[in-house]
Amino acid sequence: MPLPALQRGKACLRCRKRKMRCDGVKPTCQQCVRAKKPDLCQYDDGKTKTKTQMLRENIERLEQRIRELEDPDYVPPVVSLQYPQFHRRSESDSSSSTDSPDSTVFSTPHSPFPPSANRISLGLVVAGSPQESWVQFHMSPSPTPSDACQMSQQPSAEFAQMLVDTFAPHRHQCLLGLHMGRLRDSFAKPLSEQHHPVLTNAIFLWACYLSRPAPLSEHEYHFLSRTLEALSDGLQRSQYILDVIQASCLLSLYFLSNGRAIEGSCHATTAASLTVQCGLHGVMTGQTTFESSGAFSPYRLDQPKDAIEQGERILTFWQVFIIDRCWSAILQKPVIIPDGPEGCLSVIMPWPQGMKEYELGQINGYQLFSTASSYLEDGASRLGDSFSPTTLRIKASVLFQQAHHLASRWEQRRRLNHTDYLSTTENYVGLTLPNTFSDEFQALEQAISRFLSSQVPIHQLDSAMPEDRQACITSYTLANVAMVILNYSLGDADPAAYEKCLRAARCCVSLVEYIPETEYEFLDPILGPCWSFVVDALVRDLYTIEASWPLVSSADVRHEIGTMLYAMNNLGKRFPSVAYSLSKVHKRLTGI
């Protein structure tokens, strides 16, 4: 005799999920008894919480307590952002997740992910500080090779296209040299012809990050976890080494722009090391490294299929090079890509070009670069005459890193009062400097001046295209900040160095005035720490005016500081790392 039909909503959650006829007997229905799953037989009458609901709430309380114990300054979130369906979802999702390998923890009716792709719990929180867009999360365990099948799970083609469209206008912020047309087309191809998930998920991560605080940002932690999981699988597949390098760059900039310096530094080092190991720095020679009988090189670059693929490799190398030079200086760590002709480690690479030129099959001839020494020994002659935005960024990055390197050497030797400073007769800024250091200092200063004098005048930036203007502002700022760094410490005792430092800082203030309000979200994250150097120089000048010449007005320098704080505040809305620098500046200004 068939069971009588139950009133709608009276069946247990497991039977609802499996679409089986339930007799509604409590505490355990016959279907669950026969399946030997009495613990999964739960009823949701809308009045009381189920076991799973109570368990989730307990987990949330424990996670918040852990954050409070780890960070004494942690402020409990006022608002907890989760999927809209989280509290409406039937408990059948969780109950069936343990008895069916094909089920999902979150099976929302409009989810952009295919089944079984959404196996992580999102916990985005909003705080009331400048880091209100910060994502609080707990990392999931690293996957094993058996998880590779899950890594192939990607969003639907339609959702992937939407994410790429969101990311594309910002790709220059990440320096990503990828043919966007081919990337879009790849989502309709078989998995074997697509990019590795480590790269696509990294792009999707940035799309969600850039969309803050829009609803799309709710998927940010999901794609971060997917990218980190896929990284392990990508490292085991040498044919995807270029995808791994590009993804590592995206991860590095993501963490650095969020103020997570250690993780950002780790991924930047990974990208640079893999670049050298696979021979990408000598991509035009068709060889990777010198091999001996005992050499072990797991990564090999096959010959590119066409000029576009070759162009992507060239652009990827320069992406890694710029990150290595700029952020190594900020993070105070040595560069990974060698800085000079060192046999198999020499950089043999054409200057970067636009993707349209690669589409036409146009690739410049390769050159042997010795980067910093190219500036210091032969001026601009060995650096060619390329003036593309990316090329200017490369040259400015070299100047920036070299200035930081020299300034660090000077500071270290001055603190140690090394005997080398007492062994020469040349006197400089109150201390005797080695002749070699003085020569390097002057050569670099001249190189910075040459670079700045060869650029488009600042007043012409108004007529430039937005992307070109943003690139020029970054290059100009890096070069001027290089001059600030080079002269800052020397300026304490040398009026000429003090004036050079202040003049370069004021050039950066002038650049800020050419940034429209709508373009801050498209600026390079490196500008945050660069502007901090500028503010340091201006604040020192303010201290000097207030202390030495009380009758001299400090209105101008205060206005300049206000301009830079305004710019940093706008940039901090996109990149939380800037908020940390901004808070330090405010502390310095307290009491002035």
LOLOVEX-267532 format. One record per residue (C-alpha): x, y, z; residue number from 1; residue in one letter. Coordinates in Angstrom, 2 decimals. Example, Ala and Ser with C-alpha at 12.3 -4.5 7.8 and 13.67 -1.06 7.14 Angstrom:
// LOLOVEX-267532
PT       u       v       w pos code
PT   12.30   -4.50    7.80   1    A
PT   13.67   -1.06    7.14   2    S
//
This chain:
// LOLOVEX-267532
PT       u       v       w pos code
PT    0.00    0.00    0.00   1    M
PT    1.54    3.36   -1.03   2    P
PT    2.34    5.86    1.67   3    L
PT   -0.15    8.71    2.06   4    P
PT    1.02   12.01    0.62   5    A
PT    2.52   14.34    3.20   6    L
PT    1.71   18.00    3.46   7    Q
PT    4.21   20.12    1.51   8    R
PT    7.30   20.90    3.59   9    G
PT    6.77   18.09    6.10  10    K
PT    9.27   15.63    4.59  11    A
PT   12.74   15.31    6.10  12    C
PT   15.55   17.29    4.48  13    L
PT   17.39   14.22    3.15  14    R
PT   14.30   12.89    1.38  15    C
PT   13.60   16.33   -0.07  16    R
PT   17.07   16.51   -1.52  17    K
PT   16.97   13.01   -2.98  18    R
PT   13.35   13.47   -4.15  19    K
PT   12.16   10.37   -2.32  20    M
PT    8.75    9.76   -0.76  21    R
PT    8.99   10.34    2.98  22    C
PT    6.59    9.07    5.65  23    D
PT    7.39   12.03    7.95  24    G
PT    7.94    9.82   10.98  25    V
PT   10.00   11.48   13.70  26    K
PT   12.69   11.32   14.86  27    P
PT   13.71    9.10   11.90  28    T
PT   11.73    8.29    8.77  29    C
PT   11.76    4.82    7.20  30    Q
PT   13.79    5.93    4.16  31    Q
PT   16.64    7.09    6.41  32    C
PT   16.37    3.97    8.55  33    V
PT   16.67    1.71    5.47  34    R
PT   19.65    3.76    4.23  35    A
PT   21.27    3.41    7.67  36    K
PT   21.59    7.20    7.93  37    K
PT   19.44    8.11   10.92  38    P
PT   21.77   10.98   11.89  39    D
PT   21.00   12.72    8.59  40    L
PT   17.25   12.63    9.09  41    C
PT   16.42   16.21   10.03  42    Q
PT   13.23   18.22    9.79  43    Y
PT   12.95   21.92    9.11  44    D
PT    9.65   23.28   10.34  45    D
PT   10.85   26.92   10.07  46    G
PT   10.59   27.40   13.87  47    K
PT   13.67   25.69   15.27  48    T
PT   17.25   25.51   14.03  49    K
PT   18.60   22.32   12.56  50    T
PT   21.79   20.67   13.77  51    K
PT   23.69   21.96   10.76  52    T
PT   22.51   25.54   11.29  53    Q
PT   23.62   25.44   14.90  54    M
PT   26.95   23.92   13.89  55    L
PT   27.58   26.69   11.34  56    R
PT   26.81   29.39   13.89  57    E
PT   29.18   27.76   16.36  58    N
PT   31.94   27.65   13.72  59    I
PT   31.43   31.35   13.00  60    E
PT   31.73   32.19   16.70  61    R
PT   34.93   30.14   17.01  62    L
PT   36.47   31.74   13.91  63    E
PT   35.76   35.21   15.28  64    Q
PT   37.27   34.24   18.63  65    R
PT   40.42   32.98   16.87  66    I
PT   40.79   36.31   15.05  67    R
PT   40.39   38.16   18.35  68    E
PT   43.14   36.05   19.97  69    L
PT   45.50   36.40   16.99  70    E
PT   45.08   40.17   16.69  71    D
PT   44.56   42.21   19.89  72    P
PT   43.48   45.20   17.76  73    D
PT   40.86   43.21   15.91  74    Y
PT   37.44   44.84   15.90  75    V
PT   34.50   42.40   15.54  76    P
PT   32.66   43.03   12.27  77    P
PT   29.45   44.96   12.36  78    V
PT   28.22   43.36    9.16  79    V
PT   28.89   39.82    8.00  80    S
PT   28.61   39.38    4.26  81    L
PT   27.70   35.96    2.94  82    Q
PT   25.81   34.53    0.05  83    Y
PT   22.25   35.91    0.02  84    P
PT   20.93   32.36    0.03  85    Q
PT   22.93   31.36    3.10  86    F
PT   20.13   31.71    5.62  87    H
PT   17.40   30.65    3.19  88    R
PT   19.15   27.52    2.02  89    R
PT   17.60   24.21    2.93  90    S
PT   19.66   21.94    5.08  91    E
PT   19.50   19.30    2.40  92    S
PT   22.62   20.81    0.88  93    D
PT   24.78   19.97    3.85  94    S
PT   23.09   16.68    4.67  95    S
PT   23.59   15.28    1.21  96    S
PT   27.13   16.54    0.95  97    S
PT   28.29   13.68    3.10  98    T
PT   26.41   10.91    1.34  99    D
PT   26.77   11.94   -2.29 100    S
PT   30.08   12.78   -3.96 101    P
PT   28.32   14.85   -6.59 102    D
PT   26.53   17.16   -4.19 103    S
PT   27.64   20.62   -3.14 104    T
PT   27.82   22.48    0.13 105    V
PT   26.22   25.53   -1.50 106    F
PT   23.79   24.79   -4.31 107    S
PT   22.18   28.13   -5.04 108    T
PT   19.75   28.31   -7.96 109    P
PT   21.66   31.13   -9.67 110    H
PT   25.20   30.12   -8.81 111    S
PT   27.69   30.94  -11.60 112    P
PT   29.68   27.80  -10.82 113    F
PT   29.03   24.29  -12.06 114    P
PT   28.05   21.60   -9.53 115    P
PT   30.75   20.60   -7.04 116    S
PT   32.80   23.70   -7.80 117    A
PT   31.69   25.62   -4.75 118    N
PT   33.04   23.57   -1.88 119    R
PT   34.36   26.38    0.30 120    I
PT   32.76   28.57    2.91 121    S
PT   32.93   32.30    2.22 122    L
PT   33.27   34.63    5.20 123    G
PT   33.70   38.23    4.03 124    L
PT   33.61   40.81    6.78 125    V
PT   33.28   44.56    6.81 126    V
PT   35.08   46.66    9.40 127    A
PT   34.84   50.36   10.00 128    G
PT   38.47   51.20    9.22 129    S
PT   40.08   52.24    5.91 130    P
PT   40.61   48.50    5.38 131    Q
PT   36.87   47.96    5.25 132    E
PT   37.30   46.06    1.98 133    S
PT   39.81   43.69    3.54 134    W
PT   38.98   40.01    3.24 135    V
PT   39.32   37.94    6.39 136    Q
PT   39.79   34.26    5.65 137    F
PT   41.33   30.98    6.70 138    H
PT   43.35   29.03    4.18 139    M
PT   42.20   25.58    3.16 140    S
PT   44.68   22.69    3.04 141    P
PT   46.85   22.36   -0.04 142    S
PT   45.43   19.94   -2.60 143    P
PT   47.04   16.70   -3.62 144    T
PT   47.49   15.55   -7.23 145    P
PT   44.22   13.65   -6.91 146    S
PT   42.45   17.02   -6.69 147    D
PT   43.47   17.90  -10.25 148    A
PT   40.09   16.85  -11.58 149    C
PT   38.40   19.37   -9.29 150    Q
PT   40.72   22.12  -10.49 151    M
PT   39.34   21.78  -13.99 152    S
PT   35.99   22.94  -12.63 153    Q
PT   35.57   26.50  -13.85 154    Q
PT   32.74   29.03  -13.89 155    P
PT   30.33   28.94  -16.78 156    S
PT   31.64   30.48  -20.01 157    A
PT   29.18   33.36  -19.66 158    E
PT   30.28   34.18  -16.11 159    F
PT   33.95   33.81  -17.07 160    A
PT   33.47   36.30  -19.90 161    Q
PT   31.88   38.76  -17.49 162    M
PT   34.83   38.44  -15.11 163    L
PT   37.33   38.96  -17.93 164    V
PT   35.41   42.03  -19.09 165    D
PT   35.62   43.40  -15.55 166    T
PT   39.36   42.74  -15.37 167    F
PT   40.39   43.85  -18.88 168    A
PT   40.33   47.65  -18.32 169    P
PT   42.60   47.17  -15.29 170    H
PT   45.07   44.66  -16.73 171    R
PT   47.81   47.29  -17.07 172    H
PT   47.71   47.75  -13.27 173    Q
PT   48.89   44.14  -13.01 174    C
PT   51.23   44.51  -16.03 175    L
PT   49.64   41.36  -17.48 176    L
PT   50.79   40.80  -21.06 177    G
PT   48.08   38.44  -22.27 178    L
PT   46.13   38.54  -25.53 179    H
PT   42.64   39.19  -24.22 180    M
PT   40.90   38.04  -27.39 181    G
PT   42.53   34.62  -27.20 182    R
PT   41.75   34.42  -23.49 183    L
PT   38.05   35.04  -24.15 184    R
PT   37.97   32.53  -27.01 185    D
PT   39.66   29.86  -24.88 186    S
PT   36.63   29.44  -22.61 187    F
PT   34.71   27.84  -25.49 188    A
PT   37.52   25.34  -26.19 189    K
PT   38.22   21.94  -24.61 190    P
PT   39.95   22.05  -21.24 191    L
PT   43.21   20.81  -22.74 192    S
PT   43.37   23.94  -24.92 193    E
PT   42.58   26.40  -22.15 194    Q
PT   44.93   28.20  -19.79 195    H
PT   45.65   26.43  -16.53 196    H
PT   43.11   27.22  -13.78 197    P
PT   45.85   28.88  -11.74 198    V
PT   45.93   31.76  -14.24 199    L
PT   42.23   32.02  -15.01 200    T
PT   41.32   31.91  -11.32 201    N
PT   43.94   34.58  -10.58 202    A
PT   42.32   36.78  -13.22 203    I
PT   38.87   36.07  -11.77 204    F
PT   40.26   36.91   -8.31 205    L
PT   41.40   40.32   -9.53 206    W
PT   38.06   40.92  -11.24 207    A
PT   36.26   40.33   -7.93 208    C
PT   38.83   42.39   -6.01 209    Y
PT   38.46   45.33   -8.41 210    L
PT   34.67   45.20   -8.13 211    S
PT   34.62   45.95   -4.39 212    R
PT   32.18   46.60   -2.80 213    P
PT   29.82   45.34   -5.54 214    A
PT   28.18   41.91   -5.04 215    P
PT   30.72   40.30   -7.36 216    L
PT   33.37   40.79   -4.66 217    S
PT   31.59   38.13   -2.58 218    E
PT   33.37   35.55   -4.74 219    H
PT   36.83   36.97   -3.98 220    E
PT   37.83   34.45   -1.33 221    Y
PT   36.54   31.61   -3.48 222    H
PT   38.86   32.50   -6.34 223    F
PT   41.76   33.19   -4.00 224    L
PT   41.45   29.70   -2.57 225    S
PT   41.05   28.18   -6.03 226    R
PT   44.15   29.99   -7.30 227    T
PT   46.31   28.88   -4.39 228    L
PT   45.07   25.30   -4.74 229    E
PT   45.69   25.26   -8.49 230    A
PT   49.22   26.63   -8.00 231    L
PT   50.39   23.29   -6.64 232    S
PT   48.96   21.44   -9.63 233    D
PT   50.40   23.94  -12.11 234    G
PT   53.91   23.50  -10.71 235    L
PT   53.67   19.79  -11.49 236    Q
PT   52.89   20.42  -15.18 237    R
PT   55.81   22.01  -16.99 238    S
PT   53.71   22.90  -20.04 239    Q
PT   51.86   25.44  -17.90 240    Y
PT   54.94   27.16  -16.48 241    I
PT   54.10   30.47  -18.18 242    L
PT   50.60   30.41  -16.65 243    D
PT   52.13   29.75  -13.23 244    V
PT   54.53   32.69  -13.59 245    I
PT   51.75   35.06  -14.67 246    Q
PT   49.47   33.84  -11.88 247    A
PT   52.26   34.27   -9.32 248    S
PT   52.65   37.88  -10.44 249    C
PT   48.91   38.47  -10.04 250    L
PT   48.92   36.84   -6.61 251    L
PT   51.93   38.89   -5.55 252    S
PT   50.34   42.19   -6.52 253    L
PT   47.05   41.14   -4.97 254    Y
PT   48.66   40.45   -1.59 255    F
PT   50.94   43.49   -1.74 256    L
PT   48.10   45.86   -2.59 257    S
PT   46.19   44.43    0.37 258    N
PT   49.08   45.04    2.75 259    G
PT   50.03   41.37    3.09 260    R
PT   53.73   41.88    2.41 261    A
PT   55.10   38.45    3.33 262    I
PT   52.72   36.55    1.07 263    E
PT   53.22   39.10   -1.71 264    G
PT   56.99   38.84   -1.42 265    S
PT   56.80   35.04   -1.52 266    C
PT   54.84   34.96   -4.78 267    H
PT   57.02   37.67   -6.35 268    A
PT   60.10   35.60   -5.56 269    T
PT   58.41   32.51   -7.02 270    T
PT   57.65   34.30  -10.28 271    A
PT   61.18   35.71  -10.63 272    A
PT   62.88   32.41   -9.75 273    S
PT   60.77   30.42  -12.21 274    L
PT   61.42   33.04  -14.88 275    T
PT   65.17   32.54  -14.59 276    V
PT   64.93   28.78  -14.15 277    Q
PT   62.86   28.19  -17.29 278    C
PT   65.04   30.57  -19.33 279    G
PT   62.36   33.16  -20.01 280    L
PT   64.96   35.90  -19.52 281    H
PT   66.71   34.61  -22.65 282    G
PT   63.57   33.79  -24.60 283    V
PT   64.88   35.13  -27.91 284    M
PT   67.89   32.84  -28.02 285    T
PT   65.84   29.67  -28.15 286    G
PT   67.88   28.24  -25.28 287    Q
PT   67.24   28.05  -21.59 288    T
PT   70.43   27.45  -19.67 289    T
PT   73.78   25.77  -20.10 290    F
PT   73.39   22.10  -19.35 291    E
PT   75.88   19.65  -17.91 292    S
PT   75.43   15.94  -17.39 293    S
PT   74.36   16.62  -13.82 294    G
PT   71.92   19.42  -14.61 295    A
PT   68.30   19.00  -13.70 296    F
PT   65.88   21.45  -15.30 297    S
PT   62.23   20.36  -14.93 298    P
PT   60.90   23.35  -16.88 299    Y
PT   61.36   23.72  -20.59 300    R
PT   59.90   26.37  -22.85 301    L
PT   58.79   24.99  -26.20 302    D
PT   59.14   27.16  -29.27 303    Q
PT   56.29   29.71  -29.50 304    P
PT   53.58   28.90  -32.01 305    K
PT   53.39   32.40  -33.45 306    D
PT   54.34   36.05  -32.90 307    A
PT   51.47   36.60  -30.44 308    I
PT   52.64   33.80  -28.19 309    E
PT   56.20   35.09  -28.46 310    Q
PT   54.96   38.55  -27.57 311    G
PT   53.15   37.19  -24.50 312    E
PT   56.43   35.67  -23.31 313    R
PT   58.29   38.94  -23.82 314    I
PT   55.64   40.90  -21.95 315    L
PT   55.54   38.30  -19.17 316    T
PT   59.28   38.58  -18.63 317    F
PT   59.07   42.36  -18.32 318    W
PT   56.09   42.01  -15.98 319    Q
PT   58.22   39.86  -13.67 320    V
PT   61.22   42.16  -14.09 321    F
PT   59.27   45.29  -13.09 322    I
PT   57.73   43.61  -10.05 323    I
PT   61.12   42.22   -9.04 324    D
PT   62.83   45.62   -9.30 325    R
PT   60.13   47.84   -7.77 326    C
PT   58.79   45.70   -4.97 327    W
PT   62.21   44.35   -3.96 328    S
PT   63.13   47.94   -3.15 329    A
PT   59.90   48.48   -1.20 330    I
PT   60.21   45.17    0.66 331    L
PT   63.94   45.68    1.23 332    Q
PT   65.01   42.37   -0.24 333    K
PT   67.54   41.50   -2.95 334    P
PT   66.42   41.26   -6.56 335    V
PT   66.14   37.80   -8.08 336    I
PT   66.65   38.51  -11.78 337    I
PT   70.40   39.16  -12.24 338    P
PT   71.60   42.69  -12.77 339    D
PT   74.30   42.31  -15.37 340    G
PT   75.78   40.05  -18.07 341    P
PT   76.49   36.86  -16.18 342    E
PT   76.79   34.12  -18.78 343    G
PT   73.66   32.01  -19.00 344    C
PT   71.87   34.43  -16.67 345    L
PT   72.16   37.40  -19.04 346    S
PT   68.92   39.13  -19.96 347    V
PT   68.48   38.77  -23.73 348    I
PT   65.16   40.30  -24.60 349    M
PT   63.52   42.78  -26.99 350    P
PT   61.88   45.87  -25.60 351    W
PT   58.14   45.30  -25.04 352    P
PT   55.68   46.29  -27.75 353    Q
PT   51.93   46.64  -28.01 354    G
PT   49.82   43.55  -28.61 355    M
PT   48.65   44.95  -31.95 356    K
PT   52.25   44.89  -33.20 357    E
PT   52.58   41.26  -32.18 358    Y
PT   49.34   40.49  -34.03 359    E
PT   51.01   41.88  -37.16 360    L
PT   54.04   39.67  -36.57 361    G
PT   56.32   42.59  -35.68 362    Q
PT   58.92   41.77  -33.04 363    I
PT   61.95   43.93  -32.34 364    N
PT   65.41   42.41  -32.37 365    G
PT   66.79   41.14  -29.08 366    Y
PT   69.38   42.95  -27.00 367    Q
PT   71.79   41.99  -24.26 368    L
PT   70.79   43.99  -21.19 369    F
PT   72.89   44.73  -18.17 370    S
PT   70.05   46.87  -16.71 371    T
PT   71.48   49.22  -14.09 372    A
PT   74.99   49.26  -15.52 373    S
PT   73.50   50.27  -18.88 374    S
PT   72.55   53.55  -17.26 375    Y
PT   75.68   54.01  -15.22 376    L
PT   78.29   53.15  -17.84 377    E
PT   77.06   54.28  -21.25 378    D
PT   74.07   56.48  -20.47 379    G
PT   70.98   55.94  -22.57 380    A
PT   72.79   54.71  -25.67 381    S
PT   72.74   51.04  -24.68 382    R
PT   69.11   51.19  -23.68 383    L
PT   67.77   51.81  -27.16 384    G
PT   65.25   54.42  -28.19 385    D
PT   61.99   52.64  -27.35 386    S
PT   59.45   54.93  -25.71 387    F
PT   56.43   52.67  -25.24 388    S
PT   54.68   53.10  -21.87 389    P
PT   55.91   49.71  -20.67 390    T
PT   59.47   50.50  -21.74 391    T
PT   59.42   53.76  -19.82 392    L
PT   58.13   51.86  -16.82 393    R
PT   61.01   49.38  -17.10 394    I
PT   63.62   52.15  -17.22 395    K
PT   62.03   54.01  -14.32 396    A
PT   61.92   50.77  -12.30 397    S
PT   65.64   50.26  -12.81 398    V
PT   66.37   53.80  -11.63 399    L
PT   64.07   53.37   -8.63 400    F
PT   65.64   50.11   -7.50 401    Q
PT   69.19   51.31   -8.06 402    Q
PT   68.56   54.50   -6.10 403    A
PT   67.18   52.48   -3.21 404    H
PT   70.19   50.15   -3.40 405    H
PT   72.70   53.01   -3.24 406    L
PT   70.80   54.82   -0.49 407    A
PT   70.67   51.62    1.57 408    S
PT   74.41   51.14    1.18 409    R
PT   75.03   54.72    2.28 410    W
PT   72.80   54.39    5.33 411    E
PT   74.36   51.11    6.35 412    Q
PT   77.92   52.35    6.02 413    R
PT   77.12   55.61    7.76 414    R
PT   75.62   53.83   10.74 415    R
PT   78.57   51.50   11.01 416    L
PT   81.01   54.40   10.48 417    N
PT   83.07   52.08    8.31 418    H
PT   86.78   52.86    8.06 419    T
PT   86.48   53.13    4.27 420    D
PT   84.99   56.57    4.82 421    Y
PT   88.12   57.67    6.62 422    L
PT   90.56   56.37    4.05 423    S
PT   89.91   58.88    1.26 424    T
PT   90.31   62.61    1.00 425    T
PT   87.06   63.42   -0.76 426    E
PT   84.62   65.01    1.65 427    N
PT   80.90   64.72    0.97 428    Y
PT   77.97   65.78    3.20 429    V
PT   80.08   65.88    6.31 430    G
PT   81.53   62.41    5.87 431    L
PT   84.30   61.14    3.62 432    T
PT   82.94   58.87    0.91 433    L
PT   84.76   56.22   -1.10 434    P
PT   85.48   57.46   -4.59 435    N
PT   83.63   54.48   -6.11 436    T
PT   80.44   55.30   -4.24 437    F
PT   80.60   58.94   -5.23 438    S
PT   81.05   57.96   -8.87 439    D
PT   78.05   55.62   -8.76 440    E
PT   75.97   58.25   -7.02 441    F
PT   76.72   60.93   -9.60 442    Q
PT   76.22   58.53  -12.53 443    A
PT   72.81   57.47  -11.26 444    L
PT   71.76   61.05  -10.55 445    E
PT   72.68   62.00  -14.11 446    Q
PT   70.77   58.99  -15.47 447    A
PT   67.62   60.04  -13.57 448    I
PT   67.96   63.59  -14.90 449    S
PT   68.39   62.32  -18.47 450    R
PT   65.35   60.11  -18.17 451    F
PT   63.12   62.88  -16.84 452    L
PT   64.31   65.42  -19.41 453    S
PT   63.51   63.04  -22.27 454    S
PT   59.86   62.57  -21.26 455    Q
PT   56.74   64.35  -22.43 456    V
PT   56.29   67.61  -20.48 457    P
PT   53.94   67.25  -17.51 458    I
PT   51.55   69.93  -18.76 459    H
PT   50.80   67.80  -21.84 460    Q
PT   49.38   64.94  -19.78 461    L
PT   45.91   66.49  -19.98 462    D
PT   45.74   65.72  -23.70 463    S
PT   47.01   62.13  -23.37 464    A
PT   44.80   59.07  -23.53 465    M
PT   43.79   57.86  -20.04 466    P
PT   45.85   54.64  -20.14 467    E
PT   48.92   56.47  -21.48 468    D
PT   48.52   59.21  -18.88 469    R
PT   48.31   56.67  -16.07 470    Q
PT   51.42   54.89  -17.33 471    A
PT   53.34   58.17  -17.64 472    C
PT   52.34   59.23  -14.14 473    I
PT   53.71   55.96  -12.77 474    T
PT   57.00   56.26  -14.67 475    S
PT   57.44   59.94  -13.79 476    Y
PT   56.70   59.21  -10.14 477    T
PT   59.16   56.30   -9.94 478    L
PT   61.96   58.39  -11.46 479    A
PT   61.30   61.41   -9.24 480    N
PT   61.03   59.24   -6.15 481    V
PT   64.35   57.68   -7.14 482    A
PT   65.82   61.19   -6.90 483    M
PT   64.10   61.70   -3.54 484    V
PT   65.51   58.44   -2.15 485    I
PT   68.98   59.14   -3.51 486    L
PT   69.25   62.56   -1.86 487    N
PT   67.08   62.20    1.24 488    Y
PT   69.74   61.02    3.71 489    S
PT   72.41   63.25    2.19 490    L
PT   70.11   66.25    2.54 491    G
PT   70.55   66.34    6.32 492    D
PT   73.98   67.91    5.86 493    A
PT   74.14   68.98    2.22 494    D
PT   71.88   71.88    1.16 495    P
PT   72.22   70.96   -2.52 496    A
PT   71.03   67.39   -1.89 497    A
PT   68.21   68.73    0.31 498    Y
PT   67.03   70.99   -2.52 499    E
PT   67.21   68.20   -5.14 500    K
PT   65.16   65.94   -2.89 501    C
PT   62.54   68.61   -2.27 502    L
PT   62.34   69.58   -5.95 503    R
PT   61.72   65.96   -6.97 504    A
PT   59.04   65.60   -4.29 505    A
PT   57.26   68.69   -5.57 506    R
PT   57.32   67.29   -9.10 507    C
PT   55.35   64.32   -7.75 508    C
PT   52.85   66.73   -6.20 509    V
PT   52.44   68.38   -9.61 510    S
PT   51.80   64.98  -11.18 511    L
PT   49.00   64.26   -8.70 512    V
PT   47.18   67.37   -9.85 513    E
PT   46.81   65.79  -13.31 514    Y
PT   45.01   62.70  -12.00 515    I
PT   41.24   62.93  -12.58 516    P
PT   39.05   61.71   -9.75 517    E
PT   37.73   58.86  -11.91 518    T
PT   41.19   57.45  -12.68 519    E
PT   42.43   56.60   -9.21 520    Y
PT   40.93   53.13   -9.51 521    E
PT   43.14   52.50  -12.58 522    F
PT   46.46   53.57  -11.04 523    L
PT   49.36   51.26  -10.31 524    D
PT   49.54   50.08   -6.66 525    P
PT   53.27   50.93   -6.54 526    I
PT   52.24   54.59   -6.31 527    L
PT   51.14   54.07   -2.70 528    G
PT   54.62   53.45   -1.24 529    P
PT   56.13   55.96   -3.70 530    C
PT   53.87   58.72   -2.41 531    W
PT   54.94   57.83    1.12 532    S
PT   58.53   58.77    0.22 533    F
PT   57.24   62.06   -1.20 534    V
PT   55.31   62.86    1.97 535    V
PT   58.38   62.06    4.09 536    D
PT   60.38   64.69    2.18 537    A
PT   57.61   67.27    2.48 538    L
PT   57.09   66.62    6.20 539    V
PT   60.81   67.04    6.80 540    R
PT   60.64   70.39    5.04 541    D
PT   57.67   71.36    7.20 542    L
PT   59.65   70.47   10.35 543    Y
PT   62.56   72.55    9.07 544    T
PT   60.37   75.59    8.39 545    I
PT   58.57   75.38   11.71 546    E
PT   61.78   74.89   13.69 547    A
PT   64.28   77.13   11.90 548    S
PT   62.34   79.97   10.39 549    W
PT   59.21   80.65   12.49 550    P
PT   58.48   83.82   10.52 551    L
PT   58.38   81.96    7.19 552    V
PT   54.93   80.76    6.15 553    S
PT   54.47   77.02    5.92 554    S
PT   51.17   77.32    4.01 555    A
PT   52.63   76.11    0.71 556    D
PT   54.21   72.95    2.06 557    V
PT   51.11   72.21    4.12 558    R
PT   49.05   72.51    0.95 559    H
PT   51.43   70.12   -0.83 560    E
PT   51.17   67.63    2.01 561    I
PT   47.38   67.95    1.89 562    G
PT   47.42   67.23   -1.84 563    T
PT   49.44   64.05   -1.31 564    M
PT   47.23   62.91    1.58 565    L
PT   44.18   63.44   -0.60 566    Y
PT   45.75   61.32   -3.34 567    A
PT   46.77   58.58   -0.90 568    M
PT   43.29   58.53    0.58 569    N
PT   41.76   58.08   -2.88 570    N
PT   44.22   55.34   -3.78 571    L
PT   43.64   53.69   -0.39 572    G
PT   40.01   53.15   -1.30 573    K
PT   41.22   50.67   -3.92 574    R
PT   44.42   49.38   -2.28 575    F
PT   44.19   48.85    1.51 576    P
PT   47.99   48.79    1.83 577    S
PT   48.02   52.55    1.24 578    V
PT   45.82   53.05    4.31 579    A
PT   48.66   51.76    6.51 580    Y
PT   51.09   54.32    5.08 581    S
PT   48.45   57.01    5.42 582    L
PT   47.93   56.27    9.11 583    S
PT   51.69   56.57    9.72 584    K
PT   51.74   59.96    8.02 585    V
PT   48.86   61.20   10.16 586    H
PT   50.76   60.16   13.28 587    K
PT   53.81   62.12   12.13 588    R
PT   51.71   65.19   11.49 589    L
PT   50.12   65.10   14.94 590    T
PT   51.40   67.97   16.98 591    G
PT   52.93   69.98   14.14 592    I
//
